[in-house]
Amino acid sequence: MANIKSAKKRIRVIDKKTARNRRVKNHLKAVLKAFEAAMAEANLEVAAEKLHLAEKKLMQAAAKGTISKQAASRKVSRLTKRFNAAKAAK
C-alpha cells in the first residue's frame, strides 16, 4: 500500500479509470453481440441499425482512449465488410 499522498491519489484515479474502461468494453461487447445476432438471423434492417450503433460506440471508445483508434477502425471496417457482403448476397 502506498504511503505518499500523491501515490494514494494515483491509485484512486487508476481505479476509477479501470472501472470506466471495463464498463465501456463490456458495453462494446454487448453492442457487437447484438450485431452478430442480427447478422446470424439475416435481418439486414436490424443489422444496419446495430452496425451504425457499433461504429458510433467504437469511435467513442477510441476517442476516450479505451481502445486504440486503429483497433476501432479495424473493427468497423470488418463489420462493414461483413454487412456489405451479406447485403450483396441477398
C-alpha positions as a printed Julia matrix, in Angstrom:
90×3 Matrix{Float64}:
   0.0     0.0     0.0
   1.24    3.47   -0.86
   2.29    5.84    1.92
   2.7     9.03   -0.07
  -0.41   11.16   -0.6
   0.12   11.59   -4.35
   0.62    7.84   -4.79
  -2.63    7.16   -2.93
  -4.41    9.59   -5.24
  -2.92    7.91   -8.34
  -4.26    4.58   -7.09
  -7.75    6.08   -6.72
  -7.57    7.67  -10.18
  -6.37    4.42  -11.77
  -9.21    2.51  -10.09
 -11.77    4.95  -11.5
 -10.29    4.77  -15.0
 -10.1     0.97  -14.86
 -13.76    0.77  -13.84
 -14.76    3.13  -16.65
 -12.76    1.21  -19.24
 -14.27   -2.06  -18.05
 -17.82   -0.64  -18.38
 -17.09    0.71  -21.86
 -15.55   -2.57  -23.05
 -18.46   -4.61  -21.67
 -20.89   -2.29  -23.44
 -18.91   -2.67  -26.67
 -19.09   -6.45  -26.38
 -22.87   -6.26  -25.92
 -23.28   -4.0   -28.96
 -21.1    -6.26  -31.11
 -23.02   -9.35  -29.97
 -26.28   -7.64  -30.94
 -24.86   -7.01  -34.43
 -23.68  -10.62  -34.68
 -27.13  -11.87  -33.65
 -28.81   -9.7   -36.3
 -26.37  -10.99  -38.93
 -26.97  -14.59  -37.85
 -30.71  -14.09  -38.32
 -30.02  -12.47  -41.72
 -32.11   -9.49  -40.61
 -30.34   -6.75  -42.58
 -32.52   -3.86  -41.4
 -31.75   -4.54  -37.75
 -28.12   -5.32  -38.64
 -27.8    -1.91  -40.32
 -29.02   -0.19  -37.16
 -26.72   -2.27  -34.98
 -23.78   -1.56  -37.32
 -24.39    2.17  -37.04
 -24.57    1.92  -33.24
 -21.45   -0.26  -33.1
 -19.49    2.2   -35.22
 -20.56    5.08  -33.01
 -19.65    3.28  -29.78
 -16.31    2.04  -31.13
 -15.31    5.54  -32.2
 -16.39    6.97  -28.84
 -14.27    4.38  -27.03
 -11.34    5.24  -29.29
 -11.77    8.96  -28.68
 -11.59    8.39  -24.92
  -8.55    6.13  -25.24
 -10.25    2.96  -24.03
  -9.24    1.21  -27.26
  -6.84    2.44  -29.9
  -8.11    4.33  -32.94
  -6.56    1.71  -35.22
  -8.38   -1.11  -33.41
 -11.68    0.76  -33.62
 -11.22    1.48  -37.32
 -10.23   -2.13  -38.0
 -13.31   -3.47  -36.2
 -15.63   -1.04  -38.01
 -14.06   -1.99  -41.33
 -14.52   -5.71  -40.71
 -18.11   -5.29  -39.54
 -18.97   -3.12  -42.55
 -17.31   -5.58  -44.91
 -19.37   -8.47  -43.47
 -22.57   -6.43  -43.65
 -21.96   -5.38  -47.26
 -21.16   -8.96  -48.28
 -24.41  -10.19  -46.73
 -26.31   -7.37  -48.4
 -24.8    -8.2   -51.8
 -25.6   -11.89  -51.35
 -29.3   -11.15  -50.91
